[in-house]
Amino acid sequence: MIAQRILAAGLFGLGGSAVAIGAGNFLLGPSSVANFCASILGLEGNAGGALAVPDADNEMRFYAVLWIAFGVTAVRAARALPGALGAARLLLALFFAGGAGRALSTATAGAPHQLFVVLMWIELLASPALLLLSMTLKPADTR
């Protein structure tokens, strides 16, 4: 039961953050959201600088809708545990893949602002930890 509560809390945190960040990116723009998040974490510099250019802003606002959908789906999966273990595991795998994409970008394009490095490590470490935790649970009997 404790594993299910931890997994649900992780999914609620991930989902709520995704909805808030996605809505912020859509409404306020990714530059504002990145700078706000960096300031909360006490990180120096202009985290949203490269996101302020029209092409990046445009693309990020497009993807913001998908990030919101991801967040809503994560919250719904958290509420439906243990019956939604398959969905939860898929969401965690997608979150990890996003972190892997950040790592690939860092390796090929160079190091981003510290905010994005922090986010990458959260994605690469938290998702496998929660995924492993989910493996201790069994899906609810649907008969």
Sequence and secondary structure as in RCSB ss.txt:
>XXXX:A:sequence
MIAQRILAAGLFGLGGSAVAIGAGNFLLGPSSVANFCASILGLEGNAGGALAVPDADNEMRFYAVLWIAFGVTAV
RAARALPGALGAARLLLALFFAGGAGRALSTATAGAPHQLFVVLMWIELLASPALLLLSMTLKPADTR
>XXXX:A:secstr
 HHHHHHHHHHHHHHHHHHHHHHHHHHH HHHHHHHHHHHTT  S TTGGGGSHHHHHHHHHHHHHHHHHHHHHH
HHHHTTTTTHHHHHHHHHHHHHHHHHHHHHHHHH    HHHHHHHHHHHHHHHHHHHHHTTS      
